[in-house]
C-alpha cells in the first residue's frame, strides 16, 4: 500500500490478484501431471482463493473511497 495514489494502489492490487490466479493455474497443472501432491495442491488452491478474496476486498475498499 505504499503507492502514492488510490488509482496506483488499485492497479497494483489488480495485478496481484491476476498473479494469484496464474499461480492457481500452475498448481492445477502441477497436480494434473503428478508434480504436486493432491493434498498439498488442494491446500495451496484454498490458500490462493483466500488471498484472492482478500485482494478483492482491498480493491472494493479502495473503490469506495
Phi, psi and omega in degrees: 000023181272005177292152188279331182238160178298321179299317178295318179299314181298314179301315179300317180293324177294320176297317179298319179295322176296321178295323178296319177295321177296319177300317180301318178300315181294325177295315178302316179297314179301321178291320182298323182264013178062029175272327178250126177301142184304316182294318178292320178299316178297321178298313180295321178299317178297319179296320179293326176296318180295317179296317179299320177296319178297317178297319178298321178296319178295319179297316179298320178299317179293326179294333182271001181281000000 
